[in-house]
Amino acid sequence: MLAGYLGLFFAAFGAATLLPMQSEAVLVGLLISGHYSLWGLLTIATVGNVLGSVVNWWLGRSVERFKDRRWFPVSPRHLEKARTHYQRWGHWSLWLSWVPIIGDPLTLVAGVMREPFWRFLLIVTLAKGARYAVLAMVTVSQFAGA
Protein backbone atom coordinates (compact mmCIF):
# COMPACT_ATOMS: atom_id res chain seq x y z
CA MET A 1 0.00 0.00 0.00
CA LEU A 2 2.84 2.38 0.84
CA ALA A 3 4.35 1.62 -2.57
CA GLY A 4 1.22 2.93 -4.29
CA TYR A 5 1.30 6.20 -2.39
CA LEU A 6 5.05 6.60 -2.99
CA GLY A 7 4.63 5.82 -6.67
CA LEU A 8 1.90 8.43 -6.96
CA PHE A 9 4.02 11.00 -5.11
CA PHE A 10 7.02 10.51 -7.40
CA ALA A 11 4.85 10.44 -10.54
CA ALA A 12 3.15 13.69 -9.47
CA PHE A 13 6.46 15.30 -8.50
CA GLY A 14 8.12 14.33 -11.77
CA ALA A 15 5.12 15.39 -13.83
CA ALA A 16 5.29 18.89 -12.35
CA THR A 17 8.94 19.33 -13.21
CA LEU A 18 10.02 19.75 -16.79
CA LEU A 19 10.42 15.97 -17.15
CA PRO A 20 8.08 14.28 -19.65
CA MET A 21 5.96 12.42 -17.11
CA GLN A 22 2.31 12.32 -16.14
CA SER A 23 0.56 11.33 -12.94
CA GLU A 24 -3.11 11.20 -13.90
CA ALA A 25 -3.02 7.57 -15.02
CA VAL A 26 -1.37 6.56 -11.74
CA LEU A 27 -4.04 8.39 -9.73
CA VAL A 28 -6.88 6.88 -11.75
CA GLY A 29 -5.40 3.38 -11.46
CA LEU A 30 -5.06 3.65 -7.69
CA LEU A 31 -8.60 5.04 -7.38
CA ILE A 32 -10.04 2.22 -9.48
CA SER A 33 -8.21 -0.39 -7.40
CA GLY A 34 -10.31 0.60 -4.39
CA HIS A 35 -7.44 -0.07 -1.98
CA TYR A 36 -6.55 3.52 -1.22
CA SER A 37 -8.13 6.45 0.56
CA LEU A 38 -9.54 9.05 -1.83
CA TRP A 39 -8.38 11.90 0.39
CA GLY A 40 -4.99 10.29 0.88
CA LEU A 41 -4.48 9.98 -2.87
CA LEU A 42 -5.62 13.55 -3.50
CA THR A 43 -3.30 14.85 -0.81
CA ILE A 44 -0.28 12.86 -1.99
CA ALA A 45 -0.82 13.78 -5.65
CA THR A 46 -1.30 17.47 -4.86
CA VAL A 47 1.69 17.70 -2.51
CA GLY A 48 3.97 15.89 -4.96
CA ASN A 49 2.83 18.00 -7.89
CA VAL A 50 3.15 21.27 -5.98
CA LEU A 51 6.64 20.35 -4.73
CA GLY A 52 7.67 19.65 -8.32
CA SER A 53 6.40 23.10 -9.26
CA VAL A 54 8.39 24.59 -6.38
CA VAL A 55 11.51 23.06 -7.96
CA ASN A 56 10.60 24.85 -11.20
CA TRP A 57 10.05 28.12 -9.32
CA TRP A 58 13.44 27.73 -7.64
CA LEU A 59 15.11 26.98 -10.98
CA GLY A 60 13.45 30.10 -12.35
CA ARG A 61 14.84 32.16 -9.50
CA SER A 62 18.27 30.75 -10.36
CA VAL A 63 17.89 30.83 -14.15
CA GLU A 64 20.50 33.49 -14.76
CA ARG A 65 23.06 31.20 -13.19
CA PHE A 66 21.94 28.03 -15.04
CA LYS A 67 20.30 29.05 -18.33
CA ASP A 68 23.44 28.56 -20.45
CA ARG A 69 24.10 25.06 -19.14
CA ARG A 70 23.57 22.25 -21.64
CA TRP A 71 21.33 20.30 -19.25
CA PHE A 72 18.96 23.23 -18.63
CA PRO A 73 15.54 21.90 -19.66
CA VAL A 74 14.05 25.01 -21.32
CA SER A 75 15.22 26.51 -24.59
CA PRO A 76 15.81 30.27 -24.68
CA ARG A 77 12.94 30.61 -27.20
CA HIS A 78 10.44 28.82 -24.95
CA LEU A 79 11.63 30.76 -21.92
CA GLU A 80 11.15 34.09 -23.70
CA LYS A 81 7.69 33.08 -24.94
CA ALA A 82 6.65 32.11 -21.42
CA ARG A 83 8.16 35.32 -20.01
CA THR A 84 6.12 37.42 -22.48
CA HIS A 85 2.95 35.56 -21.54
CA TYR A 86 3.67 35.96 -17.85
CA GLN A 87 4.33 39.68 -18.21
CA ARG A 88 0.94 40.07 -19.86
CA TRP A 89 -1.12 38.04 -17.40
CA GLY A 90 1.06 38.11 -14.27
CA HIS A 91 0.29 35.82 -11.35
CA TRP A 92 -3.18 35.08 -12.78
CA SER A 93 -1.51 32.84 -15.34
CA LEU A 94 -0.52 30.49 -12.51
CA TRP A 95 -4.14 29.28 -12.47
CA LEU A 96 -3.08 27.42 -15.64
CA SER A 97 -0.18 25.68 -13.87
CA TRP A 98 -2.12 22.40 -14.05
CA VAL A 99 -2.39 22.47 -17.87
CA PRO A 100 -0.11 20.02 -19.69
CA ILE A 101 2.76 21.50 -21.70
CA ILE A 102 2.25 25.15 -20.65
CA GLY A 103 1.90 24.74 -16.87
CA ASP A 104 5.43 23.61 -16.08
CA PRO A 105 7.17 26.44 -17.95
CA LEU A 106 4.76 28.92 -16.32
CA THR A 107 5.93 27.85 -12.88
CA LEU A 108 9.54 28.25 -13.96
CA VAL A 109 8.87 31.71 -15.39
CA ALA A 110 7.10 32.69 -12.16
CA GLY A 111 10.46 32.20 -10.49
CA VAL A 112 12.26 34.16 -13.21
CA MET A 113 9.77 37.00 -12.74
CA ARG A 114 10.33 36.89 -8.96
CA GLU A 115 6.73 35.98 -8.12
CA PRO A 116 6.38 36.06 -4.31
CA PHE A 117 6.62 32.50 -3.03
CA TRP A 118 3.52 32.71 -0.81
CA ARG A 119 1.28 33.75 -3.73
CA PHE A 120 2.91 31.21 -6.05
CA LEU A 121 2.36 28.42 -3.53
CA LEU A 122 -1.25 29.40 -2.84
CA ILE A 123 -2.37 29.64 -6.48
CA VAL A 124 -0.47 26.58 -7.68
CA THR A 125 -1.75 24.45 -4.78
CA LEU A 126 -5.36 25.45 -5.44
CA ALA A 127 -5.07 24.97 -9.21
CA LYS A 128 -3.34 21.60 -9.07
CA GLY A 129 -5.49 20.35 -6.19
CA ALA A 130 -8.64 21.27 -8.10
CA ARG A 131 -7.41 19.41 -11.19
CA TYR A 132 -6.84 16.22 -9.19
CA ALA A 133 -10.17 16.63 -7.39
CA VAL A 134 -12.07 16.91 -10.69
CA LEU A 135 -10.22 13.91 -12.09
CA ALA A 136 -11.01 11.90 -8.94
CA MET A 137 -14.72 12.89 -9.04
CA VAL A 138 -15.01 11.83 -12.66
CA THR A 139 -13.20 8.56 -12.00
CA VAL A 140 -15.23 7.69 -8.91
CA SER A 141 -18.52 8.52 -10.62
CA GLN A 142 -17.60 6.37 -13.64
CA PHE A 143 -16.49 3.36 -11.60
CA ALA A 144 -18.78 3.62 -8.57
CA GLY A 145 -21.00 0.75 -9.63
CA ALA A 146 -18.28 -1.37 -11.24
C-alpha positions in Angstrom: 0.0 0.0 0.0 2.8 2.4 0.8 4.4 1.6 -2.6 1.2 2.9 -4.3 1.3 6.2 -2.4 5.1 6.6 -3.0 4.6 5.8 -6.7 1.9 8.4 -7.0 4.0 11.0 -5.1 7.0 10.5 -7.4 4.8 10.4 -10.5 3.1 13.7 -9.5 6.5 15.3 -8.5 8.1 14.3 -11.8 5.1 15.4 -13.8 5.3 18.9 -12.4 8.9 19.3 -13.2 10.0 19.8 -16.8 10.4 16.0 -17.2 8.1 14.3 -19.7 6.0 12.4 -17.1 2.3 12.3 -16.1 0.6 11.3 -12.9 -3.1 11.2 -13.9 -3.0 7.6 -15.0 -1.4 6.6 -11.7 -4.0 8.4 -9.7 -6.9 6.9 -11.8 -5.4 3.4 -11.5 -5.1 3.6 -7.7 -8.6 5.0 -7.4 -10.0 2.2 -9.5 -8.2 -0.4 -7.4 -10.3 0.6 -4.4 -7.4 -0.1 -2.0 -6.6 3.5 -1.2 -8.1 6.5 0.6 -9.5 9.0 -1.8 -8.4 11.9 0.4 -5.0 10.3 0.9 -4.5 10.0 -2.9 -5.6 13.6 -3.5 -3.3 14.9 -0.8 -0.3 12.9 -2.0 -0.8 13.8 -5.7 -1.3 17.5 -4.9 1.7 17.7 -2.5 4.0 15.9 -5.0 2.8 18.0 -7.9 3.2 21.3 -6.0 6.6 20.4 -4.7 7.7 19.7 -8.3 6.4 23.1 -9.3 8.4 24.6 -6.4 11.5 23.1 -8.0 10.6 24.9 -11.2 10.1 28.1 -9.3 13.4 27.7 -7.6 15.1 27.0 -11.0 13.4 30.1 -12.4 14.8 32.2 -9.5 18.3 30.8 -10.4 17.9 30.8 -14.1 20.5 33.5 -14.8 23.1 31.2 -13.2 21.9 28.0 -15.0 20.3 29.1 -18.3 23.4 28.6 -20.4 24.1 25.1 -19.1 23.6 22.2 -21.6 21.3 20.3 -19.2 19.0 23.2 -18.6 15.5 21.9 -19.7 14.1 25.0 -21.3 15.2 26.5 -24.6 15.8 30.3 -24.7 12.9 30.6 -27.2 10.4 28.8 -24.9 11.6 30.8 -21.9 11.2 34.1 -23.7 7.7 33.1 -24.9 6.6 32.1 -21.4 8.2 35.3 -20.0 6.1 37.4 -22.5 3.0 35.6 -21.5 3.7 36.0 -17.8 4.3 39.7 -18.2 0.9 40.1 -19.9 -1.1 38.0 -17.4 1.1 38.1 -14.3 0.3 35.8 -11.4 -3.2 35.1 -12.8 -1.5 32.8 -15.3 -0.5 30.5 -12.5 -4.1 29.3 -12.5 -3.1 27.4 -15.6 -0.2 25.7 -13.9 -2.1 22.4 -14.0 -2.4 22.5 -17.9 -0.1 20.0 -19.7 2.8 21.5 -21.7 2.2 25.1 -20.6 1.9 24.7 -16.9 5.4 23.6 -16.1 7.2 26.4 -18.0 4.8 28.9 -16.3 5.9 27.8 -12.9 9.5 28.3 -14.0 8.9 31.7 -15.4 7.1 32.7 -12.2 10.5 32.2 -10.5 12.3 34.2 -13.2 9.8 37.0 -12.7 10.3 36.9 -9.0 6.7 36.0 -8.1 6.4 36.1 -4.3 6.6 32.5 -3.0 3.5 32.7 -0.8 1.3 33.7 -3.7 2.9 31.2 -6.1 2.4 28.4 -3.5 -1.3 29.4 -2.8 -2.4 29.6 -6.5 -0.5 26.6 -7.7 -1.7 24.4 -4.8 -5.4 25.4 -5.4 -5.1 25.0 -9.2 -3.3 21.6 -9.1 -5.5 20.3 -6.2 -8.6 21.3 -8.1 -7.4 19.4 -11.2 -6.8 16.2 -9.2 -10.2 16.6 -7.4 -12.1 16.9 -10.7 -10.2 13.9 -12.1 -11.0 11.9 -8.9 -14.7 12.9 -9.0 -15.0 11.8 -12.7 -13.2 8.6 -12.0 -15.2 7.7 -8.9 -18.5 8.5 -10.6 -17.6 6.4 -13.6 -16.5 3.4 -11.6 -18.8 3.6 -8.6 -21.0 0.8 -9.6 -18.3 -1.4 -11.2 
